[in-house]
Amino acid sequence: VKRKRLRTVLTTADRILDAPETVDDFYINTLDWGSANLLAVALGSVVYVWNADTSSIKELCRTGFTSQYITAAKWDQSGRLLPVATNDGEIQSKKVWSCQSHSARVACLDWNKMLLASGSRSG
């Protein structure tokens, strides 16, 4: 009879990442962990990337307007492309493309191979 191997669960945090300017909105998705071991964190109008291997943090991009904030971020399967969406319906990817696809806040993004899907308050 094989015995189940028990796992040890830590009772204290291994790392704590500070997240000021987190938007208090249940419907937005401002965190995503990519396959390249990078964590994207959108704080207000800025997207930061934390590298779990090196513990380094860098600013990836920021919105162009003070009234605009990031509402969704989603790595592609390769972990190299990170489109972000904003409260005014814009979806953009640094260095690649940008489009105005919705008339209201885009709350979620997801990939199906090379196809990016988005969900918005406007439908």
All heavy atoms as an XYZ file, in Angstrom:
954
protein
N       0.848     -1.180      0.000
C       0.000      0.000      0.000
C       0.887      1.234      0.000
O       1.765      1.372      0.851
C      -0.924     -0.004      1.246
C      -1.714      1.260      1.310
C      -1.806     -1.209      1.229
N       0.648      2.087     -0.979
C       1.412      3.327     -1.059
C       0.836      4.352     -0.106
O      -0.373      4.552     -0.047
C       1.352      3.897     -2.474
C       2.485      3.509     -3.319
C       2.440      4.324     -4.588
C       3.719      4.138     -5.354
N       3.702      4.842     -6.611
N       1.713      5.026      0.599
C       1.277      6.081      1.506
C       1.342      7.415      0.773
O       2.251      7.642     -0.013
C       2.181      6.147      2.723
C       2.103      4.863      3.539
C       2.902      5.041      4.763
N       1.948      5.573      5.739
C       2.160      5.643      7.019
N       3.304      5.278      7.520
N       1.264      6.097      7.832
N       0.389      8.252      1.048
C       0.401      9.588      0.461
C       1.539     10.387      1.068
O       1.757     10.368      2.280
C      -0.905     10.321      0.741
C      -1.998      9.954     -0.186
C      -3.163     10.888      0.006
C      -4.223     10.597     -1.015
N      -5.361     11.483     -0.884
N       2.270     11.038      0.198
C       3.358     11.880      0.659
C       2.797     13.245      1.032
O       2.125     13.888      0.222
C       4.381     12.029     -0.458
C       5.750     12.324      0.056
C       6.746     12.205     -1.055
N       7.305     13.537     -1.232
C       7.917     13.959     -2.294
N       8.039     13.170     -3.326
N       8.402     15.151     -2.357
N       3.042     13.677      2.225
C       2.524     14.962      2.680
C       3.439     16.093      2.231
O       4.655     15.961      2.208
C       2.396     14.977      4.205
C       1.391     13.982      4.781
C       1.394     14.048      6.289
C      -0.004     14.277      4.253
N       2.811     17.183      1.889
C       3.522     18.371      1.455
C       3.586     19.359      2.608
O       2.622     19.522      3.345
C       2.738     19.039      0.325
C       3.523     19.339     -0.852
C       2.711     19.905     -2.001
N       1.408     20.436     -1.710
C       1.002     21.634     -2.080
N       1.794     22.427     -2.723
N      -0.209     22.038     -1.821
N       4.695     20.052      2.739
C       4.816     21.087      3.746
C       4.334     22.402      3.160
O       4.798     22.826      2.106
C       6.287     21.244      4.199
O       6.752     19.984      4.667
C       6.412     22.272      5.276
N       3.399     23.029      3.817
C       2.873     24.310      3.379
C       3.455     25.387      4.294
O       3.331     25.308      5.519
C       1.333     24.340      3.438
C       0.789     25.698      3.050
C       0.756     23.249      2.547
N       4.105     26.375      3.670
C       4.700     27.449      4.449
C       3.628     28.258      5.168
O       2.551     28.506      4.620
C       5.508     28.373      3.549
C       6.697     27.748      2.833
C       7.341     28.766      1.898
C       7.717     27.256      3.826
N       3.924     28.691      6.377
C       2.976     29.508      7.133
C       3.347     30.987      7.101
O       2.620     31.817      7.631
C       2.894     29.031      8.592
O       4.206     29.092      9.165
C       2.364     27.616      8.673
N       4.491     31.298      6.501
C       4.907     32.690      6.341
C       5.166     32.967      4.867
O       5.451     32.047      4.098
C       6.197     32.986      7.143
O       7.225     32.104      6.705
C       5.962     32.793      8.634
N       5.098     34.227      4.511
C       5.302     34.612      3.106
C       6.755     34.443      2.703
O       7.666     34.761      3.463
C       4.878     36.055      2.908
N       6.966     33.950      1.496
C       8.308     33.831      0.942
C       8.779     35.182      0.410
O       9.920     35.572      0.584
C       8.302     32.790     -0.184
C       9.663     32.581     -0.793
O      10.627     32.393     -0.036
O       9.757     32.618     -2.035
N       7.878     35.906     -0.250
C       8.151     37.246     -0.779
C       6.889     38.085     -0.635
O       5.784     37.582     -0.770
C       8.515     37.190     -2.251
C       9.793     36.485     -2.538
C      10.527     37.144     -3.666
N      11.833     36.666     -3.965
C      12.317     35.467     -3.942
N      11.574     34.486     -3.545
N      13.541     35.187     -4.302
N       7.075     39.353     -0.428
C       5.955     40.296     -0.377
C       6.232     41.387     -1.395
O       7.284     42.019     -1.362
C       5.793     40.910      1.030
C       5.473     39.813      2.042
C       4.695     41.972      1.014
C       5.434     40.281      3.467
N       5.305     41.576     -2.320
C       5.432     42.614     -3.333
C       4.492     43.759     -2.970
O       3.302     43.539     -2.760
C       5.081     42.071     -4.718
C       5.922     40.902     -5.212
C       5.382     40.392     -6.539
C       7.375     41.313     -5.346
N       5.024     44.959     -2.876
C       4.229     46.139     -2.565
C       3.388     46.501     -3.786
O       3.868     46.447     -4.916
C       5.167     47.287     -2.195
C       4.428     48.473     -1.620
O       3.298     48.290     -1.126
O       4.975     49.584     -1.667
N       2.126     46.857     -3.586
C       1.244     47.165     -4.711
C       0.423     48.430     -4.437
O      -0.797     48.374     -4.277
C       0.327     45.980     -4.997
N       1.084     49.595     -4.396
C       0.320     50.836     -4.225
C      -0.457     51.154     -5.499
O      -0.137     50.654     -6.570
C       1.413     51.883     -3.980
C       2.599     51.345     -4.692
C       2.506     49.840     -4.559
N      -1.479     51.956     -5.373
C      -2.324     52.369     -6.503
C      -3.061     51.206     -7.157
O      -3.407     51.267     -8.334
C      -1.511     53.141     -7.546
C      -0.970     54.454     -7.035
C      -0.309     55.256     -8.119
O      -0.876     55.361     -9.218
O       0.776     55.777     -7.853
N      -3.303     50.133     -6.411
C      -4.127     49.049     -6.928
C      -5.557     49.563     -7.059
O      -6.104     50.134     -6.122
C      -4.099     47.836     -5.975
O      -2.759     47.410     -5.817
C      -4.935     46.695     -6.506
N      -6.148     49.390     -8.222
C      -7.511     49.857     -8.459
C      -8.478     48.896     -7.777
O      -8.403     47.681     -7.967
C      -7.804     49.957     -9.976
C      -9.239     50.376    -10.228
C      -6.835     50.929    -10.629
N      -9.383     49.439     -6.972
C     -10.356     48.635     -6.234
C     -11.578     48.388     -7.110
O     -12.553     49.132     -7.079
C     -10.744     49.344     -4.944
C     -11.664     48.510     -4.077
O     -11.761     47.286     -4.306
O     -12.299     49.077     -3.165
N     -11.495     47.347     -7.945
C     -12.578     47.011     -8.868
C     -12.574     45.495     -9.052
O     -11.628     44.930     -9.593
C     -12.370     47.718    -10.207
C     -13.529     47.525    -11.179
O     -14.276     46.524    -11.048
O     -13.682     48.356    -12.079
N     -13.623     44.841     -8.608
C     -13.732     43.380     -8.652
C     -13.596     42.823    -10.072
O     -13.096     41.722    -10.267
C     -15.079     42.961     -8.056
C     -15.343     41.493     -8.130
C     -14.747     40.621     -7.240
C     -16.179     40.981     -9.114
C     -14.993     39.253     -7.312
C     -16.423     39.611     -9.198
C     -15.826     38.755     -8.290
N     -14.014     43.572    -11.070
C     -14.115     43.047    -12.435
C     -12.848     43.153    -13.270
O     -12.812     42.666    -14.387
C     -15.269     43.732    -13.166
C     -16.591     43.402    -12.538
C     -17.214     44.302    -11.696
C     -17.183     42.167    -12.747
C     -18.418     43.986    -11.088
C     -18.378     41.839    -12.141
C     -18.991     42.755    -11.316
O     -20.174     42.440    -10.714
N     -11.818     43.800    -12.779
C     -10.608     43.931    -13.583
C      -9.590     42.856    -13.223
O      -9.639     42.272    -12.141
C     -10.001     45.347    -13.492
C      -9.564     45.682    -12.073
C     -10.991     46.382    -14.005
C      -8.875     47.025    -11.957
N      -8.674     42.571    -14.141
C      -7.676     41.507    -13.981
C      -6.293     42.096    -14.212
O      -5.793     42.124    -15.335
C      -7.941     40.380    -14.991
C      -9.263     39.711    -14.726
O      -9.371     38.937    -13.800
N     -10.271     40.047    -15.507
N      -5.678     42.564    -13.147
C      -4.444     43.337    -13.286
C      -3.184     42.561    -12.908
O      -2.119     43.148    -12.813
C      -4.532     44.613    -12.433
O      -4.817     44.251    -11.078
C      -5.626     45.530    -12.949
N      -3.284     41.261    -12.718
C      -2.127     40.407    -12.440
C      -2.118     39.243    -13.417
O      -3.161     38.649    -13.674
C      -2.219     39.786    -11.037
C      -1.988     40.649     -9.830
C      -2.339     39.858     -8.568
C      -0.568     41.106     -9.756
N      -0.932     38.903    -13.929
C      -0.820     37.697    -14.744
C       0.606     37.172    -14.674
O       1.562     37.938    -14.809
C      -1.220     37.943    -16.196
C      -1.445     36.635    -16.942
O      -2.158     35.759    -16.409
O      -0.897     36.479    -18.039
N       0.727     35.877    -14.436
C       2.031     35.213    -14.354
C       2.275     34.493    -15.666
O       1.517     33.611    -16.047
C       2.042     34.208    -13.210
C       3.427     33.884    -12.746
C       4.436     33.344    -13.477
C       3.950     34.104    -11.447
N       5.562     33.204    -12.715
C       5.291     33.665    -11.445
C       3.428     34.625    -10.276
C       6.110     33.723    -10.331
C       4.243     34.678     -9.163
C       5.569     34.236     -9.199
N       3.344     34.851    -16.368
C       3.630     34.285    -17.674
C       4.505     33.050    -17.614
O       5.123     32.741    -16.592
N       4.598     32.357    -18.737
C       5.370     31.115    -18.818
C       6.876     31.353    -18.689
O       7.625     30.425    -18.407
C       5.080     30.394    -20.141
O       5.478     31.204    -21.229
N       7.330     32.585    -18.874
C       8.750     32.918    -18.724
C       9.088     33.283    -17.277
O      10.141     33.841    -17.004
C       9.119     34.066    -19.653
N       8.186     32.977    -16.338
C       8.359     33.233    -14.905
C       8.403     34.733    -14.606
O       9.154     35.179    -13.738
C       9.593     32.524    -14.352
C       9.392     32.115    -12.905
O       8.271     32.082    -12.398
N      10.476     31.810    -12.230
N       7.590     35.489    -15.346
C       7.462     36.924    -15.139
C       6.048     37.236    -14.672
O       5.076     36.720    -15.236
C       7.749     37.690    -16.434
C       9.113     37.487    -17.070
C       9.179     38.197    -18.416
C      10.211     37.983    -16.141
N       5.939     38.079    -13.666
C       4.647     38.497    -13.137
C       4.367     39.920    -13.593
O       5.149     40.829    -13.299
C       4.643     38.433    -11.607
C       3.380     38.914    -10.897
C       2.218     37.970    -11.193
C       3.621     39.016     -9.403
N       3.279     40.117    -14.335
C       2.856     41.451    -14.750
C       1.875     41.971    -13.712
O       0.937     41.275    -13.323
C       2.196     41.398    -16.122
N       2.106     43.201    -13.259
C       1.252     43.828    -12.249
C       0.890     45.225    -12.743
O       1.779     46.044    -12.970
C       1.974     43.944    -10.889
C       1.062     44.558     -9.845
C       2.496     42.599    -10.429
N      -0.399     45.480    -12.923
C      -0.857     46.808    -13.327
C      -1.282     47.569    -12.080
O      -2.140     47.119    -11.327
C      -2.021     46.694    -14.297
N      -0.636     48.704    -11.859
C      -0.954     49.562    -10.719
C      -1.336     50.937    -11.248
O      -0.478     51.697    -11.695
C       0.244     49.673     -9.778
C       0.731     48.345     -9.183
C       2.013     48.546     -8.403
C      -0.343     47.728     -8.304
N      -2.629     51.209    -11.254
C      -3.097     52.472    -11.804
C      -2.829     52.533    -13.290
O      -3.295     51.694    -14.057
N      -2.018     53.489    -13.713
C      -1.744     53.680    -15.139
C      -0.418     53.067    -15.586
O       0.010     53.275    -16.716
C      -1.734     55.177    -15.453
O      -0.700     55.817    -14.725
N       0.235     52.294    -14.714
C       1.562     51.734    -15.022
C       1.532     50.211    -14.906
O       0.893     49.660    -14.019
C       2.631     52.297    -14.054
C       4.011     51.776    -14.403
C       2.622     53.808    -14.048
N       2.240     49.538    -15.838
C       2.407     48.085    -15.759
C       3.864     47.804    -15.401
O       4.777     48.293    -16.052
C       2.067     47.383    -17.089
C       2.332     45.886    -16.996
C       0.619     47.632    -17.463
N       4.048     47.010    -14.338
C       5.374     46.596    -13.910
C       5.520     45.102    -14.169
O       4.536     44.351    -14.139
C       5.573     46.854    -12.412
C       5.520     48.304    -12.044
C       4.330     48.893    -11.622
C       6.653     49.107    -12.117
C       4.277     50.231    -11.283
C       6.611     50.449    -11.774
C       5.415     51.000    -11.359
O       5.365     52.327    -11.028
N       6.762     44.665    -14.390
C       7.047     43.244    -14.563
C       8.069     42.847    -13.508
O       9.126     43.465    -13.394
C       7.577     42.937    -15.977
C       7.989     41.482    -16.094
C       6.518     43.272    -17.017
N       7.723     41.831    -12.726
C       8.611     41.297    -11.708
C       9.164     39.970    -12.209
O       8.403     39.090    -12.611
C       7.875     41.087    -10.391
C       8.714     40.477     -9.313
C       9.777     41.041     -8.677
C       8.559     39.171     -8.745
N      10.288     40.176     -7.741
C       9.561     39.010     -7.769
C       7.665     38.121     -8.970
C       9.700     37.861     -7.019
C       7.801     36.973     -8.219
C       8.808     36.853     -7.256
N      10.483     39.837    -12.227
C      11.136     38.610    -12.658
C      11.343     37.728    -11.429
O      12.092     38.087    -10.521
C      12.487     38.947    -13.322
C      13.155     37.734    -13.903
O      13.107     36.643    -13.359
N      13.814     37.935    -15.034
N      10.683     36.586    -11.387
C      10.762     35.702    -10.224
C      12.130     35.044    -10.083
O      12.520     34.656     -8.983
C       9.681     34.630    -10.302
N      12.875     34.935    -11.181
C      14.207     34.319    -11.120
C      15.247     35.262    -10.525
O      16.130     34.832     -9.783
C      14.661     33.876    -12.517
C      13.771     32.779    -13.086
O      13.245     31.964    -12.299
O      13.594     32.755    -14.314
N      15.151     36.549    -10.849
C      16.160     37.514    -10.397
C      15.640     38.478     -9.333
O      16.404     39.264     -8.788
C      16.669     38.355    -11.585
O      15.581     39.134    -12.093
C      17.247     37.469    -12.679
N      14.344     38.455     -9.073
C      13.670     39.388     -8.151
C      13.774     40.838     -8.596
O      13.621     41.750     -7.800
C      14.200     39.239     -6.718
O      13.849     37.981     -6.205
N      14.021     41.067     -9.871
C      14.105     42.440    -10.374
C      12.727     42.913    -10.837
O      11.881     42.117    -11.235
C      15.111     42.531    -11.519
O      14.666     41.752    -12.614
N      12.528     44.230    -10.768
C      11.269     44.842    -11.183
C      11.587     45.926    -12.189
O      12.525     46.702    -12.004
C      10.533     45.459     -9.978
C      10.210     44.398     -8.941
C       9.261     46.170    -10.437
C       9.698     44.962     -7.637
N      10.792     45.973    -13.280
C      10.972     47.064    -14.232
C       9.618     47.561    -14.702
O       8.639     46.809    -14.743
C      11.851     46.653    -15.407
C      11.187     45.819    -16.458
C      12.112     45.624    -17.646
C      11.308     45.218    -18.853
N      12.062     45.169    -20.063
N       9.576     48.842    -15.032
C       8.360     49.425    -15.578
C       8.277     49.047    -17.043
O       9.200     49.286    -17.805
C       8.388     50.940    -15.427
C       7.136     51.606    -15.929
C       7.157     53.114    -15.769
O       7.475     53.596    -14.677
O       6.856     53.795    -16.771
N       7.173     48.438    -17.446
C       7.014     48.018    -18.831
C       6.392     49.119    -19.680
O       6.879     49.444    -20.748
C       6.166     46.756    -18.914
C       5.946     46.194    -20.301
C       7.247     45.681    -20.882
C       4.909     45.092    -20.278
N       5.274     49.682    -19.196
C       4.603     50.733    -19.953
C       3.687     51.517    -19.035
O       3.399     51.097    -17.919
C       3.822     50.155    -21.130
S       2.481     49.043    -20.667
N       3.225     52.646    -19.543
C       2.243     53.452    -18.821
C       1.263     54.039    -19.817
O       1.600     54.201    -20.988
C       2.893     54.517    -17.955
C       3.684     55.567    -18.652
C       4.281     56.629    -17.727
N       5.034     56.110    -16.629
C       4.797     56.414    -15.338
N       3.836     57.245    -15.026
N       5.525     55.890    -14.381
N       0.065     54.343    -19.345
C      -0.944     54.927    -20.232
C      -0.572     56.370    -20.532
O       0.209     56.988    -19.812
C      -2.343     54.873    -19.595
O      -2.332     55.664    -18.411
C      -2.763     53.461    -19.287
N      -1.153     56.914    -21.575
C      -0.805     58.259    -21.999
C      -1.591     59.374    -21.323
O      -1.248     60.534    -21.441
N      -2.658     59.031    -20.610
C      -3.524     60.048    -20.026
C      -3.725     59.794    -18.543
O      -3.792     58.644    -18.107
C      -4.894     60.055    -20.728
C      -4.784     60.199    -22.215
C      -4.922     59.096    -23.046
C      -4.524     61.434    -22.783
C      -4.821     59.225    -24.417
C      -4.413     61.568    -24.156
C      -4.562     60.466    -24.971
N      -3.880     60.866    -17.765
C      -4.046     60.709    -16.314
C      -5.378     60.060    -15.952
O      -5.489     59.414    -14.921
C      -3.933     62.070    -15.601
O      -4.881     62.971    -16.189
C      -2.539     62.640    -15.717
N      -6.392     60.206    -16.802
C      -7.696     59.598    -16.515
C      -7.761     58.132    -16.932
O      -8.725     57.435    -16.643
C      -8.798     60.376    -17.237
O      -8.597     60.302    -18.637
N      -6.737     57.634    -17.610
C      -6.719     56.265    -18.125
C      -5.961     55.362    -17.152
O      -4.915     55.734    -16.640
C      -6.017     56.276    -19.484
C      -6.267     55.089    -20.351
C      -5.577     55.245    -21.711
O      -4.453     55.709    -21.789
N      -6.269     54.853    -22.765
N      -6.501     54.176    -16.873
C      -5.795     53.207    -16.035
C      -5.924     51.810    -16.629
O      -6.831     51.526    -17.402
C      -6.273     53.250    -14.581
C      -7.746     52.953    -14.377
C      -8.186     51.651    -14.139
C      -8.693     53.968    -14.402
C      -9.524     51.378    -13.944
C     -10.031     53.706    -14.204
C     -10.442     52.412    -13.973
O     -11.772     52.140    -13.791
N      -4.991     50.943    -16.266
C      -4.945     49.579    -16.798
C      -6.008     48.730    -16.101
O      -6.111     48.722    -14.880
C      -3.551     48.944    -16.579
C      -2.438     49.829    -17.129
C      -3.497     47.538    -17.175
C      -2.445     50.046    -18.605
N      -6.790     47.991    -16.906
C      -7.859     47.157    -16.356
C      -7.643     45.664    -16.596
O      -8.302     44.843    -15.973
C      -9.220     47.555    -16.963
O      -9.126     47.467    -18.391
C      -9.593     48.967    -16.559
N      -6.730     45.293    -17.495
C      -6.465     43.875    -17.757
C      -5.094     43.724    -18.395
O      -4.649     44.585    -19.147
C      -7.533     43.278    -18.679
N      -4.443     42.611    -18.072
C      -3.151     42.264    -18.670
C      -3.092     40.746    -18.779
O      -3.530     40.037    -17.877
C      -2.000     42.769    -17.812
N      -2.549     40.235    -19.894
C      -2.517     38.784    -20.103
C      -1.347     38.412    -21.005
O      -1.291     38.806    -22.163
C      -3.835     38.316    -20.740
C      -3.955     36.832    -20.944
C      -4.079     36.103    -19.627
C      -4.304     34.618    -19.854
N      -4.297     33.884    -18.603
N      -0.390     37.637    -20.478
C       0.743     37.144    -21.269
C       0.250     36.169    -22.327
O      -0.699     35.421    -22.091
C       1.743     36.415    -20.384
C       2.503     37.264    -19.434
C       2.297     37.367    -18.096
C       3.608     38.124    -19.726
N       3.200     38.235    -17.540
C       4.015     38.711    -18.527
C       4.285     38.447    -20.903
C       5.076     39.611    -18.446
C       5.339     39.345    -20.837
C       5.723     39.913    -19.631
N       0.925     36.121    -23.475
C       0.648     35.064    -24.444
C       1.348     33.788    -23.972
O       2.039     33.787    -22.958
C       1.081     35.473    -25.860
C       2.589     35.495    -26.050
O       3.335     35.549    -25.052
O       3.034     35.476    -27.201
N       1.150     32.675    -24.695
C       1.697     31.388    -24.253
C       3.218     31.365    -24.239
O       3.825     30.638    -23.465
C       1.150     30.249    -25.118
C      -0.299     29.970    -24.807
C      -1.176     29.970    -26.050
O      -0.820     30.484    -27.091
N      -2.365     29.416    -25.905
N       3.855     32.171    -25.077
C       5.323     32.191    -25.112
C       5.904     33.005    -23.962
O       7.085     32.883    -23.651
C       5.813     32.768    -26.443
O       5.567     34.164    -26.495
N       5.078     33.854    -23.343
C       5.561     34.695    -22.259
C       6.322     35.916    -22.746
O       7.023     36.559    -21.973
N       6.194     36.257    -24.031
C       6.921     37.400    -24.582
C       6.029     38.578    -24.943
O       6.501     39.695    -25.076
C       7.697     36.974    -25.824
C       8.813     36.006    -25.516
C       9.628     35.713    -26.742
N       8.751     35.299    -27.831
C       8.946     34.246    -28.598
N      10.010     33.503    -28.414
N       8.115     33.934    -29.556
N       4.744     38.354    -25.133
C       3.825     39.407    -25.553
C       2.798     39.636    -24.446
O       2.165     38.692    -23.979
C       3.128     38.992    -26.850
C       2.201     39.997    -27.500
C       2.951     41.268    -27.882
C       1.557     39.390    -28.725
N       2.651     40.893    -24.034
C       1.731     41.237    -22.949
C       0.817     42.384    -23.380
O       1.169     43.546    -23.218
C       2.499     41.641    -21.686
C       1.623     42.042    -20.501
C       0.988     40.807    -19.865
C       2.421     42.809    -19.479
N      -0.335     42.075    -23.958
C      -1.275     43.161    -24.241
C      -1.928     43.625    -22.943
O      -2.117     42.824    -22.019
C      -2.296     42.517    -25.176
C      -2.218     41.071    -24.910
C      -0.828     40.795    -24.420
N      -2.244     44.907    -22.880
C      -2.946     45.463    -21.726
C      -4.162     46.225    -22.224
O      -4.189     46.729    -23.340
C      -2.036     46.390    -20.881
C      -0.891     45.599    -20.277
C      -1.519     47.554    -21.687
N      -5.189     46.290    -21.388
C      -6.419     46.993    -21.733
C      -6.653     48.106    -20.722
O      -6.159     48.047    -19.598
C      -7.593     46.016    -21.730
N      -7.414     49.109    -21.140
C      -7.643     50.270    -20.286
C      -9.123     50.500    -20.014
O      -9.986     49.897    -20.647
C      -7.063     51.546    -20.937
O      -7.769     51.796    -22.148
C      -5.578     51.398    -21.200
N      -9.394     51.398    -19.079
C     -10.764     51.704    -18.680
C     -11.575     52.390    -19.778
O     -12.794     52.405    -19.717
C     -10.771     52.566    -17.426
C     -10.070     53.898    -17.626
O      -8.924     53.940    -18.058
N     -10.739     54.984    -17.303
N     -10.918     52.939    -20.799
C     -11.670     53.582    -21.878
C     -11.798     52.698    -23.120
O     -12.177     53.163    -24.187
C     -11.073     54.938    -22.237
C      -9.653     54.848    -22.754
O      -9.096     53.739    -22.813
O      -9.095     55.905    -23.101
N     -11.475     51.396    -22.997
C     -11.720     50.441    -24.068
C     -10.550     50.168    -24.996
O     -10.682     49.403    -25.938
N      -9.399     50.770    -24.746
C      -8.242     50.560    -25.616
C      -7.482     49.301    -25.210
O      -7.350     48.998    -24.036
C      -7.296     51.763    -25.537
C      -6.118     51.649    -26.477
C      -5.192     52.863    -26.398
O      -5.405     53.728    -25.551
O      -4.259     52.902    -27.203
N      -7.017     48.559    -26.200
C      -6.141     47.408    -25.978
C      -4.842     47.714    -26.698
O      -4.851     48.092    -27.864
C      -6.760     46.104    -26.512
C      -8.089     45.819    -25.822
C      -5.792     44.940    -26.312
C      -8.854     44.673    -26.430
N      -3.724     47.564    -26.003
C      -2.444     47.881    -26.633
C      -1.374     46.892    -26.207
O      -1.487     46.243    -25.180
C      -2.015     49.306    -26.281
C      -1.963     49.581    -24.801
C      -1.633     51.019    -24.500
O      -0.478     51.382    -24.502
N      -2.650     51.821    -24.251
N      -0.385     46.775    -27.045
C       0.764     45.948    -26.738
C       1.994     46.758    -27.088
O       2.131     47.216    -28.226
C       0.732     44.650    -27.545
O       1.857     43.873    -27.233
N       2.847     46.958    -26.121
C       4.035     47.770    -26.343
C       4.840     47.222    -27.521
O       5.091     46.030    -27.599
C       4.879     47.769    -25.079
C       6.026     48.734    -25.127
C       6.762     48.746    -23.824
C       7.926     49.691    -23.918
N       8.845     49.563    -22.843
N       5.209     48.081    -28.453
C       6.028     47.791    -29.622
C       5.293     47.048    -30.737
O       5.846     46.840    -31.790
C       7.277     46.982    -29.268
C       8.206     47.642    -28.310
C       9.372     46.720    -28.047
C      10.264     47.262    -26.972
N      11.281     46.317    -26.569
N       4.069     46.577    -30.517
C       3.447     45.750    -31.534
C       2.213     46.406    -32.152
O       2.188     46.716    -33.317
C       3.093     44.347    -30.979
C       2.494     43.486    -32.060
C       4.336     43.688    -30.425
N       1.163     46.648    -31.368
C      -0.067     47.170    -31.945
C      -0.941     47.807    -30.870
O      -0.721     47.625    -29.683
C      -0.867     46.097    -32.672
C      -1.057     44.854    -31.878
C      -0.287     43.728    -31.959
C      -2.035     44.588    -30.875
N      -0.729     42.781    -31.070
C      -1.802     43.286    -30.389
C      -3.071     45.304    -30.332
C      -2.587     42.703    -29.395
C      -3.845     44.720    -29.344
C      -3.596     43.434    -28.889
N      -1.941     48.536    -31.314
C      -2.925     49.152    -30.434
C      -4.236     49.218    -31.200
O      -4.242     49.419    -32.411
C      -2.470     50.556    -30.036
O      -3.475     51.204    -29.302
N      -5.347     49.043    -30.498
C      -6.636     49.174    -31.173
C      -7.689     49.663    -30.188
O      -7.611     49.388    -28.995
C      -7.081     47.854    -31.804
S      -7.486     46.554    -30.639
N      -8.650     50.410    -30.700
C      -9.794     50.850    -29.906
C     -10.914     49.869    -30.229
O     -11.572     49.984    -31.247
C     -10.193     52.280    -30.267
C     -11.324     52.823    -29.424
C     -10.919     53.068    -27.986
O      -9.811     53.503    -27.710
N     -11.810     52.772    -27.056
N     -11.092     48.867    -29.388
C     -12.013     47.792    -29.723
C     -13.342     47.845    -28.974
O     -14.283     47.186    -29.364
C     -11.339     46.447    -29.452
O     -10.958     46.378    -28.092
N     -13.381     48.595    -27.898
C     -14.604     48.676    -27.096
C     -14.888     50.128    -26.745
O     -13.991     50.969    -26.770
C     -14.446     47.866    -25.804
C     -14.224     46.408    -26.024
N     -15.238     45.539    -26.307
C     -13.090     45.669    -26.018
C     -14.745     44.314    -26.448
N     -13.437     44.368    -26.286
N     -16.129     50.407    -26.366
C     -16.488     51.771    -25.988
C     -16.457     51.983    -24.482
O     -16.674     53.086    -24.001
C     -17.884     52.106    -26.519
O     -18.836     51.214    -25.967
N     -16.174     50.925    -23.711
C     -16.114     51.038    -22.247
C     -14.964     50.174    -21.727
O     -14.243     49.552    -22.495
C     -17.440     50.593    -21.638
N     -14.835     50.134    -20.417
C     -13.757     49.412    -19.745
C     -13.628     47.976    -20.245
O     -14.606     47.245    -20.333
C     -14.053     49.404    -18.240
C     -13.101     48.562    -17.435
C     -13.574     48.387    -16.012
N     -14.747     47.511    -15.993
C     -15.640     47.501    -15.042
N     -15.557     48.325    -14.041
N     -16.662     46.670    -15.086
N     -12.414     47.565    -20.581
C     -12.114     46.176    -20.941
C     -11.650     45.487    -19.661
O     -10.642     45.865    -19.086
C     -11.031     46.085    -22.032
C     -10.673     44.634    -22.319
C     -11.490     46.782    -23.299
N     -12.387     44.476    -19.213
C     -12.106     43.862    -17.919
C     -11.262     42.602    -18.014
O     -10.665     42.196    -17.028
C     -13.415     43.545    -17.201
N     -11.217     41.952    -19.174
C     -10.435     40.723    -19.252
C      -9.892     40.497    -20.654
O     -10.472     40.931    -21.636
C     -11.259     39.518    -18.801
S     -12.710     39.221    -19.806
N      -8.745     39.821    -20.675
C      -8.089     39.416    -21.917
C      -7.696     37.959    -21.768
O      -7.358     37.518    -20.668
C      -6.816     40.237    -22.162
C      -6.962     41.736    -22.316
C      -5.585     42.396    -22.319
C      -7.702     42.065    -23.599
N      -7.721     37.198    -22.848
C      -7.232     35.826    -22.807
C      -6.800     35.402    -24.203
O      -7.285     35.927    -25.197
C      -8.284     34.862    -22.266
C      -7.663     33.599    -21.680
O      -6.411     33.488    -21.674
O      -8.398     32.725    -21.236
N      -5.874     34.469    -24.247
C      -5.310     33.979    -25.502
C      -5.849     32.601    -25.847
O      -6.044     31.767    -24.969
C      -3.791     33.875    -25.385
C      -3.097     35.171    -25.365
C      -2.719     35.879    -24.252
C      -2.679     35.945    -26.481
N      -2.089     37.039    -24.623
C      -2.043     37.107    -25.984
C      -2.764     35.773    -27.859
C      -1.515     38.077    -26.817
C      -2.239     36.741    -28.679
C      -1.621     37.877    -28.162
N      -6.071     32.347    -27.134
C      -6.326     31.022    -27.675
C      -5.343     30.868    -28.829
O      -5.591     31.364    -29.925
C      -7.768     30.881    -28.156
C      -8.064     29.493    -28.657
O      -7.199     28.614    -28.650
N      -9.284     29.273    -29.101
N      -4.200     30.275    -28.535
C      -3.072     30.217    -29.467
C      -2.664     31.634    -29.835
O      -2.210     32.374    -28.995
C      -3.391     29.337    -30.659
C      -3.654     27.911    -30.225
C      -3.845     26.988    -31.360
C      -4.042     25.619    -30.757
N      -4.910     24.778    -31.415
N      -2.851     32.065    -31.080
C      -2.457     33.412    -31.490
C      -3.625     34.390    -31.543
O      -3.497     35.505    -32.010
C      -1.765     33.361    -32.857
C      -0.447     32.622    -32.842
S       0.744     33.287    -31.656
C       1.031     34.901    -32.328
N      -4.797     33.986    -31.056
C      -5.984     34.818    -31.079
C      -6.209     35.418    -29.701
O      -6.295     34.686    -28.708
C      -7.202     33.989    -31.500
C      -8.542     34.696    -31.504
C      -8.579     35.739    -32.614
C      -9.653     33.690    -31.702
N      -6.308     36.735    -29.619
C      -6.558     37.426    -28.364
C      -8.038     37.752    -28.266
O      -8.618     38.352    -29.177
C      -5.744     38.720    -28.295
C      -5.948     39.560    -27.035
C      -5.445     38.824    -25.799
C      -5.247     40.895    -27.183
N      -8.677     37.337    -27.173
C     -10.077     37.636    -26.942
C     -10.164     38.672    -25.818
O      -9.329     38.684    -24.913
C     -10.833     36.369    -26.540
N     -11.187     39.530    -25.884
C     -11.351     40.546    -24.852
C     -12.816     40.629    -24.433
O     -13.711     40.353    -25.224
C     -10.870     41.911    -25.362
O     -11.619     42.317    -26.484
N     -13.025     41.003    -23.189
C     -14.383     41.161    -22.676
C     -14.530     42.549    -22.094
O     -13.653     43.037    -21.394
N     -15.661     43.178    -22.392
C     -15.866     44.566    -21.998
C     -17.241     44.793    -21.426
O     -18.170     44.020    -21.675
C     -15.675     45.469    -23.221
O     -16.050     46.780    -22.931
N     -17.359     45.857    -20.700
C     -18.637     46.291    -20.163
C     -19.621     46.605    -21.311
O     -20.820     46.450    -21.168
C     -18.396     47.539    -19.318
C     -19.579     48.096    -18.650
C     -19.184     49.347    -17.907
N     -19.284     49.104    -16.494
C     -18.923     49.946    -15.573
N     -18.392     51.100    -15.926
N     -19.063     49.669    -14.310
N     -19.077     47.011    -22.468
C     -19.932     47.367    -23.611
C     -20.364     46.158    -24.427
O     -21.124     46.292    -25.360
C     -19.192     48.355    -24.525
O     -18.033     47.766    -25.077
N     -19.850     44.979    -24.082
C     -20.262     43.768    -24.790
C     -19.244     43.232    -25.752
O     -18.196     43.669    -25.960
